[in-house]
Amino acid sequence: MPSWKAHLMFNSFILLTWIILFLNYDFINDYSLLIPMIFISYFLSIFPDIDSTKSNIRNFFALIIALIFLIYLTFNSVVNSLKLFLASFVFLYILFRGFPTKHRGITHNLGFSIFLSFVLTVISWLVFNFSINVFIVYFSFVLSGYLSHIILDKL
């Protein structure tokens, strides 16, 4: 099983190919778009291992999800004391961290990768209202980041 470093390196080669292709065909006019797209692609190249209980990305994701839920609960006045805040955070983190999953299950599925990539691209398109060219670039970066993980795991 490749390490997260191998996944990032493999994804770097794919990203370089996309960047050269899109720059040669003038799909990218705003170079500032490349930076967030590269980070998203890198994140998605290690994301499928969220289903592994030994994965660092699972720890990170559990932390982020617990914080998001806790912020939501705090703004809706459900959590109003420091003790309850800390207890809720610990509970949510343990809940998300310990959620039982099967490694190389749904997150290592081609259909799921296409679905998730499309959903993330559409959400970004609705929020940022970018052109169809940027939509294609964004979808390519997101999908290739995710697929780079699946491809490398198969090799």
C-alpha positions as CSV (number, residue, x, y, z in Angstrom):
1,M,0.0,0.0,0.0
2,P,1.6,3.3,-1.1
3,S,2.2,6.0,1.5
4,W,0.6,9.4,1.5
5,K,3.9,10.8,0.1
6,A,3.7,8.4,-2.8
7,H,0.1,9.5,-3.5
8,L,1.1,13.2,-3.5
9,M,4.1,12.6,-5.8
10,F,2.1,10.6,-8.3
11,N,-0.6,13.3,-8.2
12,S,2.1,15.9,-8.8
13,F,3.0,14.3,-12.2
14,I,-0.7,14.3,-13.2
15,L,-1.1,17.9,-12.1
16,L,1.9,19.0,-14.1
17,T,0.4,17.3,-17.2
18,W,-2.9,19.1,-16.7
19,I,-1.3,22.5,-16.1
20,I,0.8,22.3,-19.2
21,L,-2.2,21.1,-21.3
22,F,-4.5,23.8,-20.0
23,L,-2.0,26.6,-20.3
24,N,-1.1,25.6,-23.9
25,Y,-4.8,25.7,-24.9
26,D,-5.6,28.9,-23.0
27,F,-8.2,27.3,-20.7
28,I,-6.6,29.1,-17.7
29,N,-6.4,32.9,-17.9
30,D,-6.3,33.6,-14.2
31,Y,-3.2,31.9,-12.6
32,S,-4.5,32.5,-9.1
33,L,-7.1,29.8,-9.8
34,L,-4.3,27.2,-10.0
35,I,-3.2,27.5,-6.3
36,P,-6.5,26.4,-4.7
37,M,-7.1,23.8,-7.4
38,I,-3.7,22.3,-6.7
39,F,-4.3,22.2,-3.0
40,I,-7.8,20.6,-3.5
41,S,-6.3,18.0,-5.9
42,Y,-3.6,17.2,-3.3
43,F,-6.1,16.8,-0.6
44,L,-8.3,14.5,-2.7
45,S,-5.3,12.4,-3.6
46,I,-5.1,11.3,0.0
47,F,-8.8,11.6,0.9
48,P,-9.8,8.0,-0.1
49,D,-7.9,6.6,2.8
50,I,-10.4,8.2,5.1
51,D,-11.9,4.8,5.4
52,S,-8.7,3.4,7.0
53,T,-8.6,3.4,10.8
54,K,-4.8,3.9,10.6
55,S,-5.0,6.9,8.3
56,N,-3.8,10.4,9.3
57,I,-6.4,12.0,6.9
58,R,-9.1,10.3,9.0
59,N,-7.8,12.0,12.1
60,F,-7.6,15.3,10.4
61,F,-11.1,14.9,8.9
62,A,-12.6,13.9,12.2
63,L,-11.1,17.0,13.8
64,I,-12.5,19.3,11.1
65,I,-16.0,17.7,11.1
66,A,-16.1,17.8,14.9
67,L,-15.1,21.5,14.9
68,I,-17.7,22.3,12.2
69,F,-20.5,20.6,14.1
70,L,-19.4,22.3,17.3
71,I,-19.4,25.7,15.7
72,Y,-22.9,25.0,14.4
73,L,-24.1,23.9,17.8
74,T,-22.5,26.9,19.5
75,F,-24.1,29.5,17.1
76,N,-27.5,27.8,17.6
77,S,-27.0,28.2,21.4
78,V,-27.1,24.4,22.0
79,V,-23.6,24.5,23.6
80,N,-23.3,27.5,26.0
81,S,-20.6,26.5,28.5
82,L,-16.9,25.7,28.3
83,K,-17.4,22.2,29.8
84,L,-20.2,21.3,27.5
85,F,-18.2,22.7,24.6
86,L,-15.1,20.5,25.4
87,A,-17.2,17.4,26.1
88,S,-19.1,17.9,22.9
89,F,-15.9,18.3,20.9
90,V,-14.3,15.1,22.4
91,F,-17.5,13.1,21.9
92,L,-17.8,14.3,18.2
93,Y,-14.2,13.7,17.5
94,I,-14.3,10.1,18.9
95,L,-17.5,9.4,17.1
96,F,-16.1,10.5,13.7
97,R,-12.7,9.0,14.3
98,G,-14.1,5.6,15.5
99,F,-16.9,5.3,12.9
100,P,-16.5,1.7,11.6
101,T,-15.6,1.5,7.9
102,K,-14.2,-1.0,5.4
103,H,-10.8,0.0,3.9
104,R,-10.9,0.2,0.2
105,G,-14.7,0.3,0.2
106,I,-16.9,3.0,-1.3
107,T,-14.2,5.7,-1.1
108,H,-12.0,3.6,-3.5
109,N,-14.8,3.2,-6.0
110,L,-14.6,4.8,-9.5
111,G,-18.3,5.8,-9.5
112,F,-18.0,7.5,-6.1
113,S,-14.9,9.4,-7.2
114,I,-16.8,10.7,-10.3
115,F,-19.8,11.6,-8.2
116,L,-17.9,13.3,-5.5
117,S,-15.8,15.2,-8.0
118,F,-18.8,16.4,-9.9
119,V,-20.7,17.4,-6.7
120,L,-17.6,19.4,-5.4
121,T,-17.2,21.1,-8.8
122,V,-20.9,22.0,-9.0
123,I,-20.9,23.4,-5.5
124,S,-17.8,25.5,-6.3
125,W,-19.4,26.7,-9.6
126,L,-22.6,27.8,-7.7
127,V,-20.6,29.6,-5.1
128,F,-18.0,31.3,-7.4
129,N,-20.0,31.4,-10.7
130,F,-17.0,30.7,-12.9
131,S,-17.0,30.1,-16.7
132,I,-17.4,26.7,-18.4
133,N,-13.7,26.6,-19.1
134,V,-12.9,27.0,-15.4
135,F,-15.5,24.4,-14.6
136,I,-13.7,21.9,-16.9
137,V,-10.3,22.8,-15.4
138,Y,-11.7,22.5,-11.9
139,F,-13.4,19.2,-12.5
140,S,-10.2,17.8,-14.2
141,F,-8.1,18.7,-11.2
142,V,-10.6,17.4,-8.6
143,L,-11.2,14.1,-10.5
144,S,-7.6,13.5,-11.3
145,G,-6.6,14.1,-7.7
146,Y,-9.1,11.5,-6.5
147,L,-8.3,9.0,-9.3
148,S,-4.6,9.3,-8.8
149,H,-5.1,7.7,-5.4
150,I,-7.2,4.8,-6.8
151,I,-4.8,4.2,-9.8
152,L,-1.7,4.1,-7.6
153,D,-3.4,1.7,-5.2
154,K,-4.2,-0.6,-8.1
155,L,-0.6,-0.6,-9.3
